[in-house]
Structure formats: C-alpha cells, structure tokens
Amino acid sequence: MKVLGILAVVWLSVCAFVLLILHIKSHRMFKSIFLNAVLSFAVIAIINLTQKFTGVAVPLNWWTAVGSGTLGIPCVFGIVVLQILI
C-alpha cells in the first residue's frame, strides 16, 4: 500500500514537471493553465456523472480541487487509478 502511494507521488511529480515545461514554452502561459484547469474539472464532472455505470467516483474536496486545478488531467487520471486500485 505504501509503494502505491509513493508511485502516485512520483507520477504526479513527473506530470507536474512536464506540464510546467509545456506551460512555459507556450506563448500563452496563463491561458493554457486556465484551460488545463477547466478541462480537468470537466473530466471530474464527467467521471462523477458516469458513476452509476463505472462504479468510480472522484470526491470533490480541497485535495482533488487543488490537485486537478494545478496539475490538470494527469492528476485526475492518478486519482481515478488510485480509486480503482484501492
């Protein structure tokens, strides 16, 4: 169980680094960060709307809101994988 948590932190750290590089290289950094956050919240909404069919739900709390707002879709993917495995 502890190994899974460490792998999740490593995954999110790598994704955060890659997203930071991509945001810096884009000429519209704030627009891309905003779009990334909006898309990740949309993915959370879609996952929660399909909860009856998939059995997977992402609870919306401070941790998931801040994580998905800053890290985007890779954070949502990590949360979903952890929900499925645990």
C-alpha positions as CSV (number, residue, x, y, z in Angstrom):
1,M,0.0,0.0,0.0
2,K,2.9,2.4,0.8
3,V,4.6,1.6,-2.5
4,L,1.4,2.6,-4.3
5,G,1.3,5.9,-2.6
6,I,5.0,6.6,-3.4
7,L,4.3,5.7,-7.1
8,A,1.4,8.1,-7.2
9,V,3.5,10.9,-5.8
10,V,6.3,10.2,-8.3
11,W,3.7,10.1,-11.2
12,L,2.2,13.4,-10.2
13,S,5.6,15.0,-9.7
14,V,6.7,13.9,-13.2
15,C,3.4,15.2,-14.7
16,A,3.7,18.5,-12.9
17,F,7.3,19.0,-14.2
18,V,6.2,18.2,-17.8
19,L,3.2,20.5,-17.5
20,L,5.3,23.3,-16.2
21,I,7.7,23.0,-19.1
22,L,4.9,22.9,-21.6
23,H,3.2,26.0,-20.0
24,I,6.5,27.9,-20.0
25,K,7.2,27.1,-23.7
26,S,3.7,28.2,-24.8
27,H,3.4,31.8,-25.6
28,R,0.0,32.0,-23.8
29,M,1.0,30.6,-20.4
30,F,-1.9,31.8,-18.3
31,K,-4.5,30.8,-21.0
32,S,-3.0,27.3,-21.1
33,I,-3.0,27.0,-17.3
34,F,-6.6,28.1,-17.2
35,L,-7.7,25.8,-20.0
36,N,-5.9,22.9,-18.3
37,A,-7.8,23.6,-15.0
38,V,-11.2,23.9,-16.7
39,L,-10.6,20.7,-18.7
40,S,-9.6,18.8,-15.6
41,F,-12.7,19.9,-13.7
42,A,-14.8,18.9,-16.7
43,V,-13.3,15.4,-16.6
44,I,-14.1,15.2,-12.9
45,A,-17.7,16.1,-13.6
46,I,-17.9,13.5,-16.4
47,I,-16.5,10.8,-14.1
48,N,-18.9,11.7,-11.4
49,L,-21.9,11.7,-13.8
50,T,-21.0,8.3,-15.1
51,Q,-20.5,6.9,-11.6
52,K,-23.6,4.7,-11.9
53,F,-22.2,2.8,-14.9
54,T,-18.5,2.7,-14.0
55,G,-18.6,2.5,-10.2
56,V,-15.7,5.0,-9.9
57,A,-16.3,8.4,-8.4
58,V,-13.9,11.2,-7.6
59,P,-14.9,13.1,-4.5
60,L,-14.6,16.8,-4.8
61,N,-12.7,18.2,-1.8
62,W,-9.8,20.6,-1.3
63,W,-7.2,18.0,-2.2
64,T,-8.8,17.0,-5.5
65,A,-9.7,20.6,-6.4
66,V,-6.2,21.9,-5.9
67,G,-4.5,18.9,-7.4
68,S,-6.7,18.9,-10.5
69,G,-6.6,22.7,-10.8
70,T,-2.8,22.8,-10.8
71,L,-1.8,19.5,-12.3
72,G,-4.7,19.0,-14.6
73,I,-5.9,15.8,-16.3
74,P,-2.8,13.7,-15.2
75,C,-3.8,14.3,-11.6
76,V,-7.4,13.3,-12.3
77,F,-6.0,10.2,-14.0
78,G,-3.9,9.4,-11.0
79,I,-6.9,9.8,-8.6
80,V,-9.0,7.5,-10.8
81,V,-6.3,4.9,-10.8
82,L,-5.9,5.1,-7.1
83,Q,-9.7,4.8,-6.7
84,I,-9.8,1.7,-8.9
85,L,-6.8,0.0,-7.1
86,I,-7.7,0.8,-3.6
